[in-house]
Amino acid sequence: MDCIFCKIINGELPSKKIYEDDIVYVFEDIAPAAPIHYLIIPKEHISSAKEITPENSHIIAHIYEVVAKLAKDLKLEDGFRIVNNCGEMAGQTVFHIHFHLLAGRKLEWPAG
């Protein structure tokens, strides 16, 4: 499989790791849109939110548990945003499900 995120998880490509456990890997986005901009990716390859099933949905739940831990550790009491793009029309460019954690500045709405 020629997936950039799978290569990052496997250590074939460099990244600035923020957090890792058996299920997820978190690293800094190389083109940050906010002072804090991390990507949270599952180690299991799931192409997009369209592929979430009863068999793998525990991974997505775990991702949100990691988000809560990171928010607490980073003291993000003022707020943060989680973004998941699903499909090309929504801006997904890497087809390995991932969540953007954005914080550190006032985030405007609508997002895009």
Biopython code that builds the backbone (N, CA, C, O; Angstrom):
import numpy as np
from Bio.PDB.StructureBuilder import StructureBuilder

atoms = [
    (1, "MET", "N", (0.847, -1.185, 0.000)),
    (1, "MET", "CA", (0.000, 0.000, 0.000)),
    (1, "MET", "C", (0.888, 1.243, 0.000)),
    (1, "MET", "O", (1.879, 1.307, 0.728)),
    (2, "ASP", "N", (0.532, 2.209, -0.805)),
    (2, "ASP", "CA", (1.321, 3.426, -0.928)),
    (2, "ASP", "C", (0.632, 4.569, -0.192)),
    (2, "ASP", "O", (0.225, 5.556, -0.807)),
    (3, "CYS", "N", (0.501, 4.433, 1.136)),
    (3, "CYS", "CA", (-0.189, 5.421, 1.955)),
    (3, "CYS", "C", (0.843, 6.170, 2.794)),
    (3, "CYS", "O", (1.596, 5.566, 3.558)),
    (4, "ILE", "N", (0.867, 7.489, 2.640)),
    (4, "ILE", "CA", (1.844, 8.306, 3.366)),
    (4, "ILE", "C", (1.692, 8.154, 4.879)),
    (4, "ILE", "O", (2.693, 8.131, 5.595)),
    (5, "PHE", "N", (0.457, 8.049, 5.377)),
    (5, "PHE", "CA", (0.273, 7.922, 6.820)),
    (5, "PHE", "C", (0.702, 6.545, 7.313)),
    (5, "PHE", "O", (1.240, 6.433, 8.414)),
    (6, "CYS", "N", (0.479, 5.505, 6.533)),
    (6, "CYS", "CA", (0.974, 4.174, 6.915)),
    (6, "CYS", "C", (2.500, 4.194, 6.979)),
    (6, "CYS", "O", (3.095, 3.564, 7.853)),
    (7, "LYS", "N", (3.134, 4.919, 6.052)),
    (7, "LYS", "CA", (4.596, 5.026, 6.059)),
    (7, "LYS", "C", (5.087, 5.799, 7.283)),
    (7, "LYS", "O", (6.134, 5.467, 7.841)),
    (8, "ILE", "N", (4.355, 6.812, 7.702)),
    (8, "ILE", "CA", (4.717, 7.554, 8.922)),
    (8, "ILE", "C", (4.594, 6.641, 10.131)),
    (8, "ILE", "O", (5.493, 6.601, 10.971)),
    (9, "ILE", "N", (3.496, 5.909, 10.227)),
    (9, "ILE", "CA", (3.287, 4.985, 11.345)),
    (9, "ILE", "C", (4.408, 3.948, 11.407)),
    (9, "ILE", "O", (4.890, 3.610, 12.489)),
    (10, "ASN", "N", (4.819, 3.445, 10.241)),
    (10, "ASN", "CA", (5.854, 2.413, 10.171)),
    (10, "ASN", "C", (7.271, 2.963, 10.310)),
    (10, "ASN", "O", (8.233, 2.196, 10.290)),
    (11, "GLY", "N", (7.412, 4.282, 10.449)),
    (11, "GLY", "CA", (8.725, 4.889, 10.611)),
    (11, "GLY", "C", (9.499, 5.053, 9.313)),
    (11, "GLY", "O", (10.694, 5.349, 9.337)),
    (12, "GLU", "N", (8.832, 4.864, 8.182)),
    (12, "GLU", "CA", (9.488, 5.018, 6.881)),
    (12, "GLU", "C", (9.621, 6.478, 6.474)),
    (12, "GLU", "O", (10.484, 6.823, 5.666)),
    (13, "LEU", "N", (8.772, 7.338, 7.029)),
    (13, "LEU", "CA", (8.822, 8.775, 6.783)),
    (13, "LEU", "C", (8.892, 9.495, 8.127)),
    (13, "LEU", "O", (8.299, 9.034, 9.102)),
    (14, "PRO", "N", (9.605, 10.613, 8.190)),
    (14, "PRO", "CA", (9.742, 11.316, 9.469)),
    (14, "PRO", "C", (8.474, 12.066, 9.859)),
    (14, "PRO", "O", (7.675, 12.463, 9.011)),
    (15, "SER", "N", (8.315, 12.245, 11.157)),
    (15, "SER", "CA", (7.233, 13.067, 11.693)),
    (15, "SER", "C", (7.640, 13.505, 13.089)),
    (15, "SER", "O", (8.528, 12.912, 13.703)),
    (16, "LYS", "N", (6.986, 14.547, 13.586)),
    (16, "LYS", "CA", (7.236, 14.992, 14.953)),
    (16, "LYS", "C", (6.132, 14.413, 15.827)),
    (16, "LYS", "O", (5.040, 14.971, 15.932)),
    (17, "LYS", "N", (6.444, 13.281, 16.449)),
    (17, "LYS", "CA", (5.449, 12.560, 17.250)),
    (17, "LYS", "C", (5.074, 13.345, 18.497)),
    (17, "LYS", "O", (5.926, 13.897, 19.193)),
    (18, "ILE", "N", (3.767, 13.376, 18.758)),
    (18, "ILE", "CA", (3.214, 14.009, 19.947)),
    (18, "ILE", "C", (2.752, 12.948, 20.943)),
    (18, "ILE", "O", (2.910, 13.101, 22.154)),
    (19, "TYR", "N", (2.177, 11.866, 20.405)),
    (19, "TYR", "CA", (1.598, 10.810, 21.249)),
    (19, "TYR", "C", (1.488, 9.538, 20.415)),
    (19, "TYR", "O", (1.298, 9.588, 19.200)),
    (20, "GLU", "N", (1.608, 8.402, 21.089)),
    (20, "GLU", "CA", (1.418, 7.129, 20.407)),
    (20, "GLU", "C", (0.977, 6.086, 21.417)),
    (20, "GLU", "O", (1.455, 6.062, 22.551)),
    (21, "ASP", "N", (0.059, 5.222, 20.996)),
    (21, "ASP", "CA", (-0.291, 4.038, 21.767)),
    (21, "ASP", "C", (-0.512, 2.897, 20.783)),
    (21, "ASP", "O", (-0.124, 3.012, 19.620)),
    (22, "ASP", "N", (-1.114, 1.820, 21.209)),
    (22, "ASP", "CA", (-1.300, 0.659, 20.332)),
    (22, "ASP", "C", (-2.272, 0.914, 19.191)),
    (22, "ASP", "O", (-2.251, 0.195, 18.191)),
    (23, "ILE", "N", (-3.128, 1.933, 19.325)),
    (23, "ILE", "CA", (-4.210, 2.151, 18.361)),
    (23, "ILE", "C", (-3.991, 3.378, 17.492)),
    (23, "ILE", "O", (-4.347, 3.368, 16.314)),
    (24, "VAL", "N", (-3.410, 4.436, 18.049)),
    (24, "VAL", "CA", (-3.288, 5.695, 17.306)),
    (24, "VAL", "C", (-1.874, 6.253, 17.347)),
    (24, "VAL", "O", (-1.054, 5.898, 18.193)),
    (25, "TYR", "N", (-1.630, 7.140, 16.397)),
    (25, "TYR", "CA", (-0.382, 7.889, 16.312)),
    (25, "TYR", "C", (-0.762, 9.351, 16.102)),
    (25, "TYR", "O", (-1.605, 9.655, 15.259)),
    (26, "VAL", "N", (-0.152, 10.254, 16.858)),
    (26, "VAL", "CA", (-0.444, 11.688, 16.766)),
    (26, "VAL", "C", (0.857, 12.417, 16.459)),
    (26, "VAL", "O", (1.884, 12.182, 17.095)),
    (27, "PHE", "N", (0.793, 13.311, 15.466)),
    (27, "PHE", "CA", (1.982, 14.058, 15.086)),
    (27, "PHE", "C", (1.603, 15.456, 14.614)),
    (27, "PHE", "O", (0.443, 15.728, 14.305)),
    (28, "GLU", "N", (2.605, 16.341, 14.562)),
    (28, "GLU", "CA", (2.377, 17.722, 14.129)),
    (28, "GLU", "C", (2.115, 17.766, 12.629)),
    (28, "GLU", "O", (2.779, 17.076, 11.855)),
    (29, "ASP", "N", (1.146, 18.580, 12.223)),
    (29, "ASP", "CA", (0.878, 18.810, 10.806)),
    (29, "ASP", "C", (2.045, 19.618, 10.224)),
    (29, "ASP", "O", (2.536, 20.552, 10.857)),
    (30, "ILE", "N", (2.482, 19.250, 9.015)),
    (30, "ILE", "CA", (3.617, 19.961, 8.406)),
    (30, "ILE", "C", (3.234, 21.332, 7.851)),
    (30, "ILE", "O", (4.107, 22.147, 7.555)),
    (31, "ALA", "N", (1.923, 21.589, 7.709)),
    (31, "ALA", "CA", (1.452, 22.898, 7.250)),
    (31, "ALA", "C", (0.374, 23.379, 8.230)),
    (31, "ALA", "O", (-0.810, 23.384, 7.892)),
    (32, "PRO", "N", (0.776, 23.780, 9.435)),
    (32, "PRO", "CA", (-0.211, 24.092, 10.469)),
    (32, "PRO", "C", (-1.127, 25.264, 10.119)),
    (32, "PRO", "O", (-0.695, 26.284, 9.582)),
    (33, "ALA", "N", (-2.407, 25.080, 10.444)),
    (33, "ALA", "CA", (-3.416, 26.117, 10.244)),
    (33, "ALA", "C", (-3.740, 26.838, 11.554)),
    (33, "ALA", "O", (-4.585, 27.732, 11.583)),
    (34, "ALA", "N", (-3.069, 26.448, 12.628)),
    (34, "ALA", "CA", (-3.257, 27.058, 13.945)),
    (34, "ALA", "C", (-1.980, 26.799, 14.745)),
    (34, "ALA", "O", (-1.186, 25.934, 14.375)),
    (35, "PRO", "N", (-1.774, 27.542, 15.839)),
    (35, "PRO", "CA", (-0.571, 27.309, 16.644)),
    (35, "PRO", "C", (-0.425, 25.852, 17.106)),
    (35, "PRO", "O", (0.686, 25.325, 17.162)),
    (36, "ILE", "N", (-1.529, 25.222, 17.428)),
    (36, "ILE", "CA", (-1.546, 23.779, 17.698)),
    (36, "ILE", "C", (-2.314, 23.141, 16.562)),
    (36, "ILE", "O", (-3.493, 23.437, 16.365)),
    (37, "HIS", "N", (-1.659, 22.265, 15.808)),
    (37, "HIS", "CA", (-2.308, 21.567, 14.693)),
    (37, "HIS", "C", (-1.686, 20.174, 14.613)),
    (37, "HIS", "O", (-0.615, 19.974, 14.040)),
    (38, "TYR", "N", (-2.400, 19.225, 15.209)),
    (38, "TYR", "CA", (-1.935, 17.846, 15.241)),
    (38, "TYR", "C", (-2.841, 16.980, 14.374)),
    (38, "TYR", "O", (-4.030, 17.260, 14.220)),
    (39, "LEU", "N", (-2.269, 15.943, 13.819)),
    (39, "LEU", "CA", (-3.034, 14.929, 13.092)),
    (39, "LEU", "C", (-3.104, 13.689, 13.965)),
    (39, "LEU", "O", (-2.092, 13.229, 14.495)),
    (40, "ILE", "N", (-4.298, 13.160, 14.106)),
    (40, "ILE", "CA", (-4.530, 11.952, 14.889)),
    (40, "ILE", "C", (-4.968, 10.881, 13.909)),
    (40, "ILE", "O", (-6.011, 11.003, 13.268)),
    (41, "ILE", "N", (-4.158, 9.818, 13.794)),
    (41, "ILE", "CA", (-4.448, 8.788, 12.811)),
    (41, "ILE", "C", (-4.466, 7.412, 13.472)),
    (41, "ILE", "O", (-3.653, 7.132, 14.353)),
    (42, "PRO", "N", (-5.390, 6.558, 13.048)),
    (42, "PRO", "CA", (-5.361, 5.188, 13.564)),
    (42, "PRO", "C", (-4.244, 4.407, 12.898)),
    (42, "PRO", "O", (-3.893, 4.666, 11.747)),
    (43, "LYS", "N", (-3.693, 3.457, 13.623)),
    (43, "LYS", "CA", (-2.652, 2.613, 13.045)),
    (43, "LYS", "C", (-3.241, 1.632, 12.036)),
    (43, "LYS", "O", (-2.556, 1.193, 11.113)),
    (44, "GLU", "N", (-4.503, 1.296, 12.216)),
    (44, "GLU", "CA", (-5.192, 0.459, 11.232)),
    (44, "GLU", "C", (-5.617, 1.349, 10.066)),
    (44, "GLU", "O", (-6.182, 2.422, 10.275)),
    (45, "HIS", "N", (-5.348, 0.906, 8.847)),
    (45, "HIS", "CA", (-5.715, 1.714, 7.686)),
    (45, "HIS", "C", (-7.219, 1.641, 7.456)),
    (45, "HIS", "O", (-7.771, 0.583, 7.157)),
    (46, "ILE", "N", (-7.864, 2.790, 7.602)),
    (46, "ILE", "CA", (-9.279, 2.988, 7.271)),
    (46, "ILE", "C", (-9.267, 4.178, 6.329)),
    (46, "ILE", "O", (-8.788, 5.250, 6.699)),
    (47, "SER", "N", (-9.780, 4.013, 5.124)),
    (47, "SER", "CA", (-9.627, 5.073, 4.116)),
    (47, "SER", "C", (-10.347, 6.367, 4.470)),
    (47, "SER", "O", (-9.792, 7.449, 4.271)),
    (48, "SER", "N", (-11.565, 6.283, 4.987)),
    (48, "SER", "CA", (-12.323, 7.496, 5.300)),
    (48, "SER", "C", (-13.463, 7.140, 6.245)),
    (48, "SER", "O", (-13.663, 5.975, 6.590)),
    (49, "ALA", "N", (-14.201, 8.158, 6.655)),
    (49, "ALA", "CA", (-15.346, 7.941, 7.538)),
    (49, "ALA", "C", (-16.402, 7.047, 6.902)),
    (49, "ALA", "O", (-17.218, 6.449, 7.603)),
    (50, "LYS", "N", (-16.388, 6.956, 5.579)),
    (50, "LYS", "CA", (-17.339, 6.082, 4.892)),
    (50, "LYS", "C", (-17.067, 4.610, 5.179)),
    (50, "LYS", "O", (-17.922, 3.762, 4.922)),
    (51, "GLU", "N", (-15.890, 4.298, 5.709)),
    (51, "GLU", "CA", (-15.522, 2.910, 5.990)),
    (51, "GLU", "C", (-15.602, 2.538, 7.466)),
    (51, "GLU", "O", (-15.103, 1.486, 7.867)),
    (52, "ILE", "N", (-16.220, 3.384, 8.271)),
    (52, "ILE", "CA", (-16.398, 3.051, 9.686)),
    (52, "ILE", "C", (-17.512, 2.005, 9.791)),
    (52, "ILE", "O", (-18.590, 2.160, 9.217)),
    (53, "THR", "N", (-17.224, 0.944, 10.537)),
    (53, "THR", "CA", (-18.156, -0.181, 10.684)),
    (53, "THR", "C", (-18.308, -0.526, 12.165)),
    (53, "THR", "O", (-17.567, -0.009, 13.001)),
    (54, "PRO", "N", (-19.257, -1.391, 12.490)),
    (54, "PRO", "CA", (-19.339, -1.863, 13.878)),
    (54, "PRO", "C", (-18.045, -2.548, 14.336)),
    (54, "PRO", "O", (-17.727, -2.536, 15.525)),
    (55, "GLU", "N", (-17.309, -3.135, 13.410)),
    (55, "GLU", "CA", (-16.070, -3.831, 13.756)),
    (55, "GLU", "C", (-14.901, -2.885, 14.039)),
    (55, "GLU", "O", (-13.992, -3.249, 14.785)),
    (56, "ASN", "N", (-14.904, -1.685, 13.463)),
    (56, "ASN", "CA", (-13.770, -0.772, 13.686)),
    (56, "ASN", "C", (-14.155, 0.533, 14.398)),
    (56, "ASN", "O", (-13.288, 1.381, 14.613)),
    (57, "SER", "N", (-15.397, 0.711, 14.759)),
    (57, "SER", "CA", (-15.832, 1.974, 15.365)),
    (57, "SER", "C", (-15.181, 2.221, 16.729)),
    (57, "SER", "O", (-15.091, 3.366, 17.170)),
    (58, "HIS", "N", (-14.729, 1.162, 17.397)),
    (58, "HIS", "CA", (-14.023, 1.364, 18.668)),
    (58, "HIS", "C", (-12.740, 2.186, 18.464)),
    (58, "HIS", "O", (-12.287, 2.865, 19.385)),
    (59, "ILE", "N", (-12.168, 2.126, 17.281)),
    (59, "ILE", "CA", (-10.959, 2.905, 16.974)),
    (59, "ILE", "C", (-11.289, 4.398, 16.983)),
    (59, "ILE", "O", (-10.530, 5.213, 17.508)),
    (60, "ILE", "N", (-12.431, 4.737, 16.394)),
    (60, "ILE", "CA", (-12.839, 6.148, 16.344)),
    (60, "ILE", "C", (-13.156, 6.643, 17.757)),
    (60, "ILE", "O", (-12.807, 7.767, 18.116)),
    (61, "ALA", "N", (-13.814, 5.805, 18.551)),
    (61, "ALA", "CA", (-14.088, 6.182, 19.948)),
    (61, "ALA", "C", (-12.767, 6.427, 20.682)),
    (61, "ALA", "O", (-12.648, 7.383, 21.448)),
    (62, "HIS", "N", (-11.794, 5.576, 20.450)),
    (62, "HIS", "CA", (-10.491, 5.731, 21.106)),
    (62, "HIS", "C", (-9.810, 7.031, 20.668)),
    (62, "HIS", "O", (-9.169, 7.700, 21.478)),
    (63, "ILE", "N", (-9.946, 7.382, 19.404)),
    (63, "ILE", "CA", (-9.368, 8.641, 18.925)),
    (63, "ILE", "C", (-9.912, 9.812, 19.737)),
    (63, "ILE", "O", (-9.152, 10.696, 20.130)),
    (64, "TYR", "N", (-11.218, 9.826, 19.993)),
    (64, "TYR", "CA", (-11.796, 10.918, 20.779)),
    (64, "TYR", "C", (-11.359, 10.862, 22.245)),
    (64, "TYR", "O", (-11.271, 11.904, 22.895)),
    (65, "GLU", "N", (-11.087, 9.682, 22.770)),
    (65, "GLU", "CA", (-10.530, 9.576, 24.116)),
    (65, "GLU", "C", (-9.123, 10.185, 24.146)),
    (65, "GLU", "O", (-8.760, 10.860, 25.110)),
    (66, "VAL", "N", (-8.338, 9.950, 23.101)),
    (66, "VAL", "CA", (-6.999, 10.535, 23.005)),
    (66, "VAL", "C", (-7.100, 12.049, 22.873)),
    (66, "VAL", "O", (-6.311, 12.776, 23.477)),
    (67, "VAL", "N", (-8.060, 12.532, 22.094)),
    (67, "VAL", "CA", (-8.269, 13.978, 21.971)),
    (67, "VAL", "C", (-8.533, 14.585, 23.353)),
    (67, "VAL", "O", (-7.955, 15.615, 23.698)),
    (68, "ALA", "N", (-9.398, 13.952, 24.138)),
    (68, "ALA", "CA", (-9.702, 14.466, 25.474)),
    (68, "ALA", "C", (-8.450, 14.490, 26.350)),
    (68, "ALA", "O", (-8.239, 15.445, 27.097)),
    (69, "LYS", "N", (-7.622, 13.455, 26.266)),
    (69, "LYS", "CA", (-6.371, 13.413, 27.031)),
    (69, "LYS", "C", (-5.434, 14.528, 26.592)),
    (69, "LYS", "O", (-4.870, 15.234, 27.427)),
    (70, "LEU", "N", (-5.267, 14.690, 25.272)),
    (70, "LEU", "CA", (-4.383, 15.745, 24.766)),
    (70, "LEU", "C", (-4.881, 17.129, 25.189)),
    (70, "LEU", "O", (-4.092, 17.980, 25.600)),
    (71, "ALA", "N", (-6.190, 17.346, 25.085)),
    (71, "ALA", "CA", (-6.762, 18.645, 25.467)),
    (71, "ALA", "C", (-6.487, 18.943, 26.937)),
    (71, "ALA", "O", (-6.178, 20.078, 27.299)),
    (72, "LYS", "N", (-6.599, 17.926, 27.775)),
    (72, "LYS", "CA", (-6.312, 18.111, 29.201)),
    (72, "LYS", "C", (-4.825, 18.384, 29.410)),
    (72, "LYS", "O", (-4.457, 19.314, 30.129)),
    (73, "ASP", "N", (-3.968, 17.573, 28.781)),
    (73, "ASP", "CA", (-2.515, 17.738, 28.934)),
    (73, "ASP", "C", (-2.034, 19.093, 28.417)),
    (73, "ASP", "O", (-1.120, 19.693, 28.984)),
    (74, "LEU", "N", (-2.658, 19.573, 27.331)),
    (74, "LEU", "CA", (-2.266, 20.844, 26.717)),
    (74, "LEU", "C", (-2.977, 22.046, 27.333)),
    (74, "LEU", "O", (-2.720, 23.190, 26.956)),
    (75, "LYS", "N", (-3.876, 21.779, 28.284)),
    (75, "LYS", "CA", (-4.641, 22.837, 28.963)),
    (75, "LYS", "C", (-5.440, 23.684, 27.963)),
    (75, "LYS", "O", (-5.355, 24.912, 27.956)),
    (76, "LEU", "N", (-6.208, 23.001, 27.130)),
    (76, "LEU", "CA", (-6.992, 23.688, 26.101)),
    (76, "LEU", "C", (-8.393, 24.039, 26.615)),
    (76, "LEU", "O", (-9.391, 23.799, 25.935)),
    (77, "GLU", "N", (-8.454, 24.608, 27.821)),
    (77, "GLU", "CA", (-9.738, 24.962, 28.429)),
    (77, "GLU", "C", (-10.529, 25.958, 27.589)),
    (77, "GLU", "O", (-11.758, 25.972, 27.648)),
    (78, "ASP", "N", (-9.837, 26.796, 26.804)),
    (78, "ASP", "CA", (-10.513, 27.814, 25.993)),
    (78, "ASP", "C", (-11.157, 27.238, 24.741)),
    (78, "ASP", "O", (-11.922, 27.927, 24.065)),
    (79, "GLY", "N", (-10.855, 25.982, 24.425)),
    (79, "GLY", "CA", (-11.496, 25.343, 23.285)),
    (79, "GLY", "C", (-10.519, 24.847, 22.243)),
    (79, "GLY", "O", (-9.349, 25.228, 22.207)),
    (80, "PHE", "N", (-11.044, 23.991, 21.407)),
    (80, "PHE", "CA", (-10.282, 23.404, 20.311)),
    (80, "PHE", "C", (-11.278, 22.904, 19.279)),
    (80, "PHE", "O", (-12.480, 22.843, 19.538)),
    (81, "ARG", "N", (-10.773, 22.551, 18.121)),
    (81, "ARG", "CA", (-11.615, 22.039, 17.051)),
    (81, "ARG", "C", (-11.046, 20.712, 16.569)),
    (81, "ARG", "O", (-9.831, 20.535, 16.481)),
    (82, "ILE", "N", (-11.954, 19.776, 16.256)),
    (82, "ILE", "CA", (-11.599, 18.509, 15.639)),
    (82, "ILE", "C", (-12.211, 18.537, 14.240)),
    (82, "ILE", "O", (-13.397, 18.827, 14.082)),
    (83, "VAL", "N", (-11.394, 18.232, 13.222)),
    (83, "VAL", "CA", (-11.864, 18.246, 11.841)),
    (83, "VAL", "C", (-11.548, 16.905, 11.189)),
    (83, "VAL", "O", (-10.444, 16.376, 11.319)),
    (84, "ASN", "N", (-12.540, 16.370, 10.487)),
    (84, "ASN", "CA", (-12.344, 15.176, 9.664)),
    (84, "ASN", "C", (-12.955, 15.465, 8.308)),
    (84, "ASN", "O", (-14.150, 15.743, 8.204)),
    (85, "ASN", "N", (-12.134, 15.399, 7.264)),
    (85, "ASN", "CA", (-12.616, 15.590, 5.903)),
    (85, "ASN", "C", (-12.873, 14.208, 5.294)),
    (85, "ASN", "O", (-12.046, 13.305, 5.424)),
    (86, "CYS", "N", (-14.009, 14.051, 4.638)),
    (86, "CYS", "CA", (-14.374, 12.762, 4.053)),
    (86, "CYS", "C", (-14.656, 12.940, 2.567)),
    (86, "CYS", "O", (-15.708, 13.450, 2.182)),
    (87, "GLY", "N", (-13.714, 12.517, 1.739)),
    (87, "GLY", "CA", (-13.871, 12.618, 0.291)),
    (87, "GLY", "C", (-13.193, 13.846, -0.278)),
    (87, "GLY", "O", (-12.940, 14.825, 0.424)),
    (88, "GLU", "N", (-12.904, 13.771, -1.564)),
    (88, "GLU", "CA", (-12.192, 14.861, -2.234)),
    (88, "GLU", "C", (-12.939, 16.185, -2.167)),
    (88, "GLU", "O", (-12.322, 17.228, -1.949)),
    (89, "MET", "N", (-14.258, 16.163, -2.351)),
    (89, "MET", "CA", (-15.038, 17.410, -2.331)),
    (89, "MET", "C", (-15.008, 18.086, -0.961)),
    (89, "MET", "O", (-15.248, 19.288, -0.853)),
    (90, "ALA", "N", (-14.714, 17.313, 0.083)),
    (90, "ALA", "CA", (-14.629, 17.870, 1.432)),
    (90, "ALA", "C", (-13.199, 18.264, 1.796)),
    (90, "ALA", "O", (-12.957, 18.778, 2.888)),
    (91, "GLY", "N", (-12.252, 18.026, 0.890)),
    (91, "GLY", "CA", (-10.875, 18.416, 1.141)),
    (91, "GLY", "C", (-9.966, 17.302, 1.622)),
    (91, "GLY", "O", (-8.828, 17.567, 2.008)),
    (92, "GLN", "N", (-10.438, 16.054, 1.609)),
    (92, "GLN", "CA", (-9.562, 14.949, 2.016)),
    (92, "GLN", "C", (-8.513, 14.724, 0.932)),
    (92, "GLN", "O", (-8.846, 14.486, -0.228)),
    (93, "THR", "N", (-7.245, 14.804, 1.323)),
    (93, "THR", "CA", (-6.158, 14.614, 0.363)),
    (93, "THR", "C", (-5.366, 13.339, 0.632)),
    (93, "THR", "O", (-4.727, 12.806, -0.275)),
    (94, "VAL", "N", (-5.402, 12.847, 1.867)),
    (94, "VAL", "CA", (-4.767, 11.574, 2.216)),
    (94, "VAL", "C", (-5.888, 10.618, 2.599)),
    (94, "VAL", "O", (-6.649, 10.882, 3.530)),
    (95, "PHE", "N", (-5.986, 9.522, 1.886)),
    (95, "PHE", "CA", (-7.102, 8.599, 2.094)),
    (95, "PHE", "C", (-6.746, 7.520, 3.113)),
    (95, "PHE", "O", (-6.736, 6.322, 2.830)),
    (96, "HIS", "N", (-6.456, 8.014, 4.307)),
    (96, "HIS", "CA", (-6.279, 7.249, 5.547)),
    (96, "HIS", "C", (-6.972, 8.141, 6.566)),
    (96, "HIS", "O", (-6.512, 9.253, 6.824)),
    (97, "ILE", "N", (-8.063, 7.674, 7.145)),
    (97, "ILE", "CA", (-8.849, 8.545, 8.024)),
    (97, "ILE", "C", (-7.943, 9.233, 9.038)),
    (97, "ILE", "O", (-7.061, 8.613, 9.632)),
    (98, "HIS", "N", (-8.178, 10.511, 9.217)),
    (98, "HIS", "CA", (-7.398, 11.281, 10.168)),
    (98, "HIS", "C", (-8.226, 12.453, 10.675)),
    (98, "HIS", "O", (-9.157, 12.925, 10.022)),
    (99, "PHE", "N", (-7.850, 12.896, 11.849)),
    (99, "PHE", "CA", (-8.552, 13.981, 12.514)),
    (99, "PHE", "C", (-7.551, 15.074, 12.833)),
    (99, "PHE", "O", (-6.473, 14.810, 13.365)),
    (100, "HIS", "N", (-7.916, 16.303, 12.504)),
    (100, "HIS", "CA", (-7.080, 17.461, 12.800)),
    (100, "HIS", "C", (-7.513, 18.011, 14.162)),
    (100, "HIS", "O", (-8.700, 18.251, 14.385)),
    (101, "LEU", "N", (-6.572, 18.205, 15.053)),
    (101, "LEU", "CA", (-6.812, 18.887, 16.318)),
    (101, "LEU", "C", (-6.209, 20.278, 16.161)),
    (101, "LEU", "O", (-4.998, 20.429, 15.997)),
    (102, "LEU", "N", (-7.074, 21.294, 16.213)),
    (102, "LEU", "CA", (-6.668, 22.689, 16.021)),
    (102, "LEU", "C", (-6.966, 23.489, 17.284)),
    (102, "LEU", "O", (-8.050, 23.380, 17.855)),
    (103, "ALA", "N", (-6.004, 24.289, 17.712)),
    (103, "ALA", "CA", (-6.198, 25.118, 18.908)),
    (103, "ALA", "C", (-5.123, 26.193, 18.945)),
    (103, "ALA", "O", (-4.212, 26.222, 18.118)),
    (104, "GLY", "N", (-5.256, 27.071, 19.924)),
    (104, "GLY", "CA", (-4.231, 28.084, 20.135)),
    (104, "GLY", "C", (-4.559, 29.441, 19.549)),
    (104, "GLY", "O", (-3.778, 30.382, 19.690)),
    (105, "ARG", "N", (-5.715, 29.555, 18.887)),
    (105, "ARG", "CA", (-6.177, 30.853, 18.382)),
    (105, "ARG", "C", (-7.689, 30.777, 18.240)),
    (105, "ARG", "O", (-8.263, 29.691, 18.307)),
    (106, "LYS", "N", (-8.337, 31.914, 18.043)),
    (106, "LYS", "CA", (-9.781, 31.925, 17.809)),
    (106, "LYS", "C", (-10.043, 31.309, 16.439)),
    (106, "LYS", "O", (-9.502, 31.755, 15.427)),
    (107, "LEU", "N", (-10.861, 30.304, 16.426)),
    (107, "LEU", "CA", (-11.207, 29.608, 15.170)),
    (107, "LEU", "C", (-12.560, 30.129, 14.690)),
    (107, "LEU", "O", (-13.547, 30.098, 15.424)),
    (108, "GLU", "N", (-12.587, 30.597, 13.476)),
    (108, "GLU", "CA", (-13.795, 31.204, 12.925)),
    (108, "GLU", "C", (-14.753, 30.143, 12.389)),
    (108, "GLU", "O", (-14.378, 28.986, 12.200)),
    (109, "TRP", "N", (-16.012, 30.565, 12.146)),
    (109, "TRP", "CA", (-17.036, 29.702, 11.568)),
    (109, "TRP", "C", (-17.859, 30.538, 10.609)),
    (109, "TRP", "O", (-18.173, 31.674, 10.966)),
    (110, "PRO", "N", (-18.233, 30.089, 9.439)),
    (110, "PRO", "CA", (-18.051, 28.711, 8.974)),
    (110, "PRO", "C", (-16.593, 28.427, 8.603)),
    (110, "PRO", "O", (-15.816, 29.320, 8.265)),
    (111, "ALA", "N", (-16.269, 27.145, 8.686)),
    (111, "ALA", "CA", (-14.883, 26.716, 8.505)),
    (111, "ALA", "C", (-14.411, 26.817, 7.050)),
    (111, "ALA", "O", (-13.236, 27.100, 6.818)),
    (112, "GLY", "N", (-15.262, 26.603, 6.096)),
    (112, "GLY", "CA", (-14.741, 26.631, 4.755)),
    (112, "GLY", "C", (-15.780, 26.745, 3.719)),
    (112, "GLY", "O", (-15.466, 26.779, 2.529)),
]
sb = StructureBuilder()
sb.init_structure("model")
sb.init_model(0)
sb.init_chain("A")
sb.init_seg("    ")
for serial, (resi, resn, name, xyz) in enumerate(atoms, 1):
    if name == "N":
        sb.init_residue(resn, " ", resi, " ")
    sb.init_atom(name, np.array(xyz, "f"), 0.0, 1.0, " ", f" {name:<3s}", serial, name[0])
structure = sb.get_structure()
